[in-house]
Amino acid sequence: MLSAQYLLRFEGLCPTMSREWWPRFSDIILEFGLCPILAIVPSSEDPALTNSPPDPSFWEKMRRLESHGATIAIHGFRHLPSTPGGTEFAGVGAELQRHWIRSGLEILQGNGLSPRLWIPHHGGFDTNTLAVLNSEGLSLILRGAARQPLVRADQLFVAWRGREPALRSTSVWTIAIDSNAASAETAERLRLFLRLHADKFTSFDRMVLVCESDRYTLAARLRASSVSLIARLRALGCRRGEPEFQAPSSSR
């Protein structure tokens, strides 16, 4: 059984986020050579994310961290609820969802970033969201209890499972830090944990490689089992003096 791994994620990032805490965490990222997920709200209208005047150097800071290995994610679009259920995307028409996701991509790409993930606001998404994400080549980070990342229909699903660093024994644990609710104590707890366990922190790219390897290994095992079964049937038929077994041809 594989030992525990940790994936660090910062959410609610935008030009008007609190400037007080961010240098503490960006210094930690660079100090320990981490490759976190940076969840950026493309067009924030959420008053809870308006804690400072717009930072003219925000996009440059994000580009710098991406150049050091961080993975860029789109965190919703406006970060506001759009439905009675309190979610931004779930229950909204497919075309409007497509417009928001494409607009978010354009904003981040226009500022020199390469977003690869989508993270829903308040965990809300539906089948329309998944269809749009698939067409745009974006993977999904969501809440849940999955012990390992999963690949479904060529999309990578990764469950986040906590907000505080804590020692675990197995599986992948996402530590999600809210960009506007963090504190000096949060940063210090993270630094102390990293001093002991920095080697256990992974990245989105490493998870993709593991998932692709697992998927390939499964396919290879299935192919090998099929070949082995055919070989055994052939040998059995030959020993009984029966015609050699022929695998059925595919229908055309």
LOLUM-604230 format. One record per residue: residue in three letters; x, y, z of N, C-alpha, C in turn. Coordinates in pm, whole numbers, padded with zeros to 5 digits, always signed. Each point is the difference from the previous one (the first is absolute). Last residue first. Example, Ala and Ser with C-alpha at 12.3 -4.5 7.8 and 13.67 -1.06 7.14 Angstrom:
2
ser+01285-00225+00708+00082+00119+00006-00077+00109+00073
ala+00029-00572-00007-00089+00119+00000+00090+00120+00000
//
This chain:
252
arg-01789-00677-03880+00023+00119-00080-00132+00061-00042
ser+00216-00340+00422-00100+00024-00104+00028+00129-00071
ser+00385-00316+00225-00092+00110+00032-00097+00019-00114
ser+00209-00485+00119+00035+00125-00068-00101+00107+00034
pro+00149-00427+00316-00103+00051-00091+00045+00130-00062
ala+00346-00382+00142-00067+00112+00061-00103+00054-00096
gln+00162-00512+00013+00015+00125-00075-00075+00109+00073
phe+00230-00525+00108-00096+00106+00032+00028+00124-00082
glu+00119-00505-00170+00056+00109+00081-00102+00111+00017
pro-00166-00506-00065+00055+00110-00080+00050+00112+00090
glu+00010-00467+00233-00105+00078-00065+00064+00109-00085
gly+00202-00336+00310-00009-00039-00138-00108+00073-00077
arg+00153+00059+00462-00114-00089-00017-00016-00045-00145
arg+00341+00307+00130+00022-00120+00080-00112-00101-00020
cys-00031+00426-00208+00102-00084-00064+00021-00129+00077
gly-00293+00327+00180-00055-00061-00120+00097-00093-00068
leu+00147+00249+00373-00098-00100+00041-00059-00073-00121
ala+00289+00365-00072+00075-00116+00050-00096-00112+00040
arg-00190+00407-00132+00065-00065-00113+00072-00128+00044
leu-00188+00271+00331-00104-00070-00076+00059-00073-00120
arg+00285+00271+00256-00039-00119+00076-00106-00081-00074
ala+00139+00412-00187+00109-00099-00007-00038-00127+00074
ile-00295+00364+00024-00001-00058-00134+00107-00109-00012
leu-00010+00248+00397-00116-00087-00009-00005-00069-00136
ser+00335+00323+00074+00027-00120+00076-00117-00098-00009
val-00047+00423-00198+00095-00080-00076+00027-00132+00072
ser-00270+00309+00226-00068-00050-00119+00091-00091-00082
ser+00179+00223+00372-00091-00105+00044-00071-00062-00119
ala+00276+00371-00077+00079-00119+00032-00088-00115+00043
arg-00201+00417-00077+00047-00058-00126+00077-00128+00027
leu-00138+00243+00372-00116-00059-00067+00041-00066-00132
arg+00327+00237+00241-00037-00123+00071-00117-00070-00067
ala+00135+00420-00163+00099-00103-00034-00034-00132+00069
ala-00262+00375+00102-00026-00044-00137+00096-00110-00040
leu+00069+00197+00418-00124-00076+00000-00030-00053-00140
thr+00367+00286+00048+00027-00130+00062-00124-00087+00001
tyr-00039+00443-00149+00072-00081-00097+00026-00139+00056
arg-00193+00310+00287-00096-00034-00105+00066-00088-00105
asp+00268+00168+00346-00094-00098+00052-00099-00045-00108
ser+00299+00346-00106+00073-00126+00015-00094-00110+00048
glu-00168+00435-00025+00019-00054-00134+00072-00134+00006
cys-00054+00229+00404-00129-00046-00050+00013-00060-00139
val+00383+00193+00194-00038-00121+00074-00131-00055-00054
leu+00152+00409-00176+00086-00111-00042-00039-00130+00068
val-00220+00393+00131-00040-00038-00135+00083-00119-00047
met+00116+00193+00409-00123-00078+00011-00049-00045-00137
arg+00369+00287+00021+00038-00134+00046-00124-00088+00014
asp-00067+00452-00116+00065-00074-00109+00039-00140+00043
phe-00179+00300+00324-00102-00045-00095+00063-00084-00111
ser+00267-00005+00451-00048+00105-00089-00108-00058-00091
thr+00237-00109+00530+00000-00034-00141-00052+00119-00082
phe+00240-00127+00514-00090+00087-00076+00015-00028-00149
lys+00260-00196+00369-00125-00070-00028-00097+00085-00081
asp+00430+00148+00172+00024-00100-00104-00127-00077-00037
ala+00014+00325+00359+00001+00063-00132+00017-00101-00113
his-00045-00028+00515-00062-00086-00100+00000+00060-00141
leu+00185+00203+00420+00006-00144+00028-00041-00086-00119
arg-00008+00475-00018+00135-00031+00048+00017-00149+00027
leu-00428+00178-00113+00090-00020-00114+00142-00033+00043
phe-00325+00114+00325-00033-00130-00058+00096-00031-00115
leu+00033+00423+00200+00047-00103+00092-00026-00141-00056
arg-00170+00369-00242+00147-00004-00006+00055-00110+00093
leu-00465+00085+00008+00040-00062-00127+00152-00013-00008
arg-00180+00227+00366-00031-00143+00009+00042-00073-00127
glu+00041+00467+00002+00100-00063+00087-00026-00149+00016
ala-00310+00264-00245+00127-00010-00070+00105-00071+00084
thr-00413+00092+00198-00017-00099-00107+00131-00022-00073
glu-00016+00342+00319+00004-00131+00064-00016-00112-00103
ala-00042+00449-00136+00140-00030+00028+00012-00137+00065
ser-00426+00042-00295+00058+00083+00104+00148-00034+00015
ala-00481-00052-00356+00125-00050+00057+00055+00099+00102
ala-00392+00034-00298-00027-00038+00138+00126-00052+00069
asn-00047+00127-00469-00048+00116+00075-00034-00031+00144
ser+00160-00324-00334+00088+00116-00015-00041+00119+00083
asp-00054-00537+00098-00082+00111-00048+00083+00128-00001
ile+00156-00529-00046+00012+00119+00084-00077+00114-00064
ala+00047-00574-00006-00055+00117-00069+00000+00120+00094
ile+00229-00512-00080-00007+00104+00103-00043+00128-00070
thr-00046-00550-00124+00015+00138-00047-00018+00095+00117
trp+00155-00541-00062-00073+00098+00080+00027+00140-00054
val+00039-00569-00133+00036+00138-00036-00090+00096+00077
ser+00160-00521+00164-00083+00073-00097+00050+00142-00022
thr+00132-00260+00467-00010-00039-00140-00085+00100-00077
ser+00132+00079+00462+00077-00121-00028+00000-00039-00147
arg-00013+00505+00267-00086-00109-00043+00087-00121-00033
leu+00016+00520+00267+00071-00121-00042-00100-00111-00029
ala-00099+00530-00067-00007-00100+00105+00063-00127-00052
pro-00131+00559-00131+00097-00110-00014-00008-00094+00119
glu-00430+00281-00172+00114+00012+00089+00097-00115-00026
arg-00418+00049-00227+00055+00135-00006+00122+00018+00091
gly-00274-00432-00302+00037+00063+00126+00058+00138-00018
arg-00120-00327-00359-00043-00070+00121+00044+00066+00130
trp-00106-00003-00590+00077+00065+00107-00059-00043+00133
ala+00015-00261-00499-00078+00047+00115+00090+00074+00098
val+00009-00100-00554+00081-00003+00122-00084+00058+00113
phe-00026-00196-00546-00077+00048+00114+00087-00016+00125
leu+00064+00021-00572+00057-00036+00129-00082+00065+00111
gln-00134-00168-00524+00015+00112+00092+00055-00052+00132
asp-00121-00281-00385+00117+00083-00031+00010+00127+00082
ala-00332-00336+00091-00027+00062-00130+00108+00103-00034
arg+00094-00130+00457-00128-00042-00054-00024+00079-00130
val+00391-00110+00416-00017+00042-00138-00133-00057-00048
leu+00212+00133+00518-00067-00091-00091-00003+00058-00141
pro+00286+00034+00520-00056+00064-00119-00057-00104-00096
gln+00002-00140+00509+00099+00026-00102-00066+00077-00114
arg-00248-00103+00385+00132-00017+00059+00111+00029-00098
ala-00515+00211+00047+00079-00096-00078+00142-00007+00054
ala-00396+00273+00144+00077-00088+00088+00080-00103-00078
gly-00193+00541-00098-00036-00140+00001+00094-00080+00085
arg-00060+00499-00310-00007-00054+00135-00039-00147-00007
leu+00263+00216-00416-00127+00009+00069+00012-00052+00142
ile+00254+00141-00513+00028-00021+00143-00131+00017+00075
leu+00142-00111-00548-00089+00049+00105+00052-00034+00138
ser+00187+00097-00555-00031-00098+00103-00075+00067+00113
leu+00028+00141-00546+00030+00033+00140-00038-00116+00091
gly-00055+00092-00503+00121-00069+00044+00041+00031+00143
glu-00397+00132-00281+00107+00098+00016+00130-00062+00052
ser-00401-00255-00060+00025+00061-00131+00114+00100+00006
asn-00144-00204+00403+00059-00100-00088+00035+00060-00136
leu-00231+00267+00308+00138-00021+00043+00070-00099-00091
val-00459+00067-00071+00078+00117-00041+00147-00018+00037
ala-00300-00332+00142+00010-00002-00147+00085+00117-00049
leu-00100-00025+00460+00095-00104-00038+00020-00003-00151
thr-00329+00291+00178+00136+00044+00035+00103-00101-00049
asn-00451-00114-00044+00038+00103-00096+00141+00049+00026
thr-00191-00301+00304+00044-00067-00122+00036+00100-00109
asp+00050+00201+00478-00096-00098-00048+00050-00061-00130
phe+00162+00299+00491+00012-00022-00144-00105-00103-00039
gly+00216+00277+00475-00114-00022-00088+00036-00018-00146
gly+00260+00103+00437-00012-00139-00041-00107-00027-00104
his+00140+00438+00180-00085-00075+00092-00028-00142-00050
his+00218+00233-00369-00034+00083+00116-00102-00076+00084
pro+00359-00261-00328-00131+00065+00013-00010+00086+00125
ile+00425-00123-00327-00044-00027+00136-00132+00072+00022
trp+00361-00179-00421-00115+00081+00037-00047-00043+00138
leu+00490-00022-00325-00100-00057+00090-00117+00096+00017
arg+00391+00103-00257-00018-00141-00035-00108-00068+00082
pro+00237+00522-00179-00088-00076+00091-00025-00141-00051
ser+00375+00384-00078-00047-00118-00072-00088-00086+00093
leu+00177+00563-00055-00008-00123+00076-00057-00113-00086
gly+00059+00494-00100+00123-00080-00010+00000-00129+00078
asn-00363+00333-00070+00099+00049+00097+00121-00093+00010
gly-00366-00102-00283+00037+00135-00039+00100+00064+00094
gln-00189-00422+00101+00096-00012-00109+00046+00137-00048
leu-00334-00009+00328+00126-00054+00054+00105-00012-00109
ile-00429+00147-00132+00058+00095+00096+00135-00050+00050
glu-00253-00283-00283+00055+00114-00073+00066+00100+00094
leu-00228-00373+00186+00122-00041-00070+00066+00119-00070
gly-00419+00074+00194+00103-00018+00102+00132-00041-00061
ser-00370+00024-00282+00043+00135+00039+00108-00007+00107
arg-00199-00403-00131+00085+00053-00108+00049+00140+00032
ile-00304-00195+00301+00128-00074+00001+00093+00051-00108
trp-00434+00189+00023+00080+00032+00119+00135-00071-00002
his-00307-00099-00347+00046+00139-00010+00089+00036+00118
arg-00215-00418+00004+00108+00002-00100+00059+00140-00012
gln-00377-00049+00272+00118-00062+00062+00118+00001-00097
leu-00405+00146-00168+00054+00099+00093+00121-00057+00072
glu-00228-00289-00288+00066+00107-00076+00057+00107+00091
ala-00251-00368+00188+00129-00042-00055+00072+00115-00070
gly-00346+00100+00408-00002-00053-00136+00139-00024-00055
val-00089-00030+00531+00004+00107-00101+00007-00064-00138
gly+00018-00255+00407-00135+00046-00028-00008+00113-00099
ala+00454-00055+00252-00099-00108-00003-00141+00057-00020
phe+00382+00304+00057-00015-00067-00129-00113-00102-00004
glu+00112+00272+00394+00018+00091-00112-00034-00066-00134
thr-00222-00101+00505+00117-00029-00080+00005+00096-00120
gly-00357-00038+00347+00120+00066+00049+00127-00031-00078
gly-00487-00123-00057+00081-00094+00078+00131+00059+00048
pro-00309+00235-00286-00052-00008+00137+00080-00096+00088
thr+00268+00225-00403-00121-00083+00011-00049+00001+00144
ser+00406+00212-00147-00090+00036-00109-00133-00071+00009
pro+00466+00175+00322-00106-00098-00025-00095+00050-00108
leu+00522+00143+00006-00128+00039+00058-00102-00110-00025
his+00466+00069-00178+00002-00043+00141-00123+00050+00073
arg+00135+00028-00481-00018+00123+00080+00010-00028+00149
phe+00124-00368-00267+00017+00114-00091-00013+00131+00077
gly+00186-00517+00151-00127+00060-00037+00019+00107-00105
his+00421-00138+00111-00086-00023+00118-00134+00069-00026
ile+00447-00207-00291-00108+00098-00002-00095-00033+00114
ala+00547-00116-00026-00138-00048-00007-00095+00119-00009
ile+00567-00152-00056-00102+00103+00005-00138-00062-00018
thr+00497-00178+00205-00104-00027-00099-00112+00102+00018
ala+00566+00011+00117-00139+00003+00047-00095-00031-00115
gly+00496+00046-00032-00065-00131+00011-00142-00002+00050
his+00313+00379-00103+00070-00085+00097-00072-00133+00024
ser-00179+00339-00285+00130-00033-00059+00083-00088+00092
glu-00413+00168+00154-00022-00103-00103+00132-00040-00064
leu+00010+00352+00306-00019-00127+00067-00028-00113-00100
arg+00044+00439-00167+00127-00043+00060-00015-00137+00065
arg-00384+00212-00173+00087-00052-00107+00132-00051+00057
met-00299+00213+00294-00052-00130-00039+00088-00063-00110
lys+00103+00436+00140+00026-00094+00109-00047-00140-00037
glu-00104+00350-00295+00144-00032-00006+00037-00099+00110
trp-00433+00171-00001+00018-00097-00108+00146-00038-00017
phe-00115+00332+00330-00060-00131+00028+00033-00101-00109
ser+00113+00488+00067+00102-00103-00024-00056-00141+00020
pro-00255+00407+00074+00047+00005-00138+00102-00108-00034
asp-00416+00008+00358+00146-00009+00000+00050+00000-00144
pro-00467+00207+00247+00055-00091-00101+00153+00008-00006
pro-00217+00118+00467-00009+00057-00134+00063-00096-00101
ser-00194-00241+00420+00108+00096-00025-00027+00067-00135
asn-00294-00328+00166+00060+00035+00128+00114+00100-00012
thr-00398-00298-00253+00046+00137-00021+00051+00052+00133
leu-00216-00426-00068+00134-00006-00060+00054+00139-00031
ala-00437-00071+00181+00089-00068+00095+00142-00011-00054
pro-00363+00179-00264+00052+00095+00099+00097-00065+00098
asp-00089-00158-00511-00033-00041+00136+00058+00101+00100
glu+00039-00048-00490-00096+00101+00043-00042-00026+00144
ser+00419-00161-00384-00064-00001+00132-00094+00118+00020
ser+00236-00271-00388-00070+00128-00003-00080+00018+00129
pro+00306-00380-00063+00031+00085-00116-00061+00140+00007
val+00191-00335+00386-00133+00044-00042+00019+00099-00115
ile+00343-00409+00167-00021+00143-00026-00143+00025-00045
ala+00347-00375+00252-00138+00010-00048-00038+00148-00010
leu+00460-00323+00012-00042+00138+00026-00138+00020-00063
ile+00328-00434+00180-00105+00044-00091-00041+00140+00042
pro+00509-00192+00095-00140-00001+00043-00095+00024-00117
cys+00511-00145+00112-00073+00018-00126-00150-00003+00031
leu+00504+00108+00290-00130-00065-00015-00062+00031-00137
gly+00442+00103+00266-00009-00051-00137-00131-00071-00029
phe+00153+00243+00408-00003-00146+00000-00013-00060-00140
glu+00027+00479+00064+00098-00055+00094+00008-00152-00007
leu-00331+00245-00249+00133+00006-00061+00106-00063+00092
ile-00444+00024+00160-00001-00076-00125+00139-00006-00060
ile-00068+00275+00375+00004-00142+00036+00005-00087-00126
asp-00055+00464-00056+00136-00029+00047+00014-00148+00037
ser-00424+00157-00115+00083-00008-00120+00146-00027+00038
phe-00306+00066+00351-00018-00127-00067+00082-00012-00127
arg+00012+00403+00254+00039-00110+00088-00007-00133-00074
pro-00159+00396-00216+00147-00016+00000+00048-00113+00090
trp-00479+00109-00008+00056-00073-00114+00152-00011+00000
trp-00309+00237+00326+00047-00136+00026+00079-00061-00112
glu-00187+00455-00016+00077-00016+00123+00061-00138+00012
arg-00307+00175-00346+00144+00003-00030+00084-00032+00124
ser-00521-00140-00167+00078+00061+00106+00149-00007-00031
met-00321+00003-00422+00011-00081+00122+00086+00073+00103
thr-00126+00132-00466-00044+00074+00119+00005-00084+00128
pro+00128-00169-00449+00076+00124+00026-00040+00075+00126
cys-00062-00528+00000-00045+00101-00095+00074+00130+00032
leu-00097-00552+00192+00102+00096-00042-00058+00096-00105
gly-00190-00398+00256-00050+00136+00015+00100+00106-00040
glu+00204-00468+00156-00123+00033-00072-00043+00143+00029
phe+00437-00389+00011-00043+00131+00048-00120+00043-00082
arg+00272-00496+00129-00084+00082-00088-00036+00130+00068
leu+00336-00489+00015-00033+00130+00057-00078+00084-00102
leu+00087-00546+00111-00006+00096-00109-00049+00132+00057
tyr+00236-00500+00185-00076+00122+00023+00010+00091-00122
gln+00045-00565+00165+00056+00114-00072-00093+00119+00019
ala+00108-00527+00246-00079+00120-00027+00079+00102-00080
ser+00126-00518-00060-00010+00092+00112-00075+00125-00043
leu-00085-00494-00222+00081+00120-00010-00019+00089+00122
met-00030-00551-00024-00084+00120+00000+00088+00125+00000
//
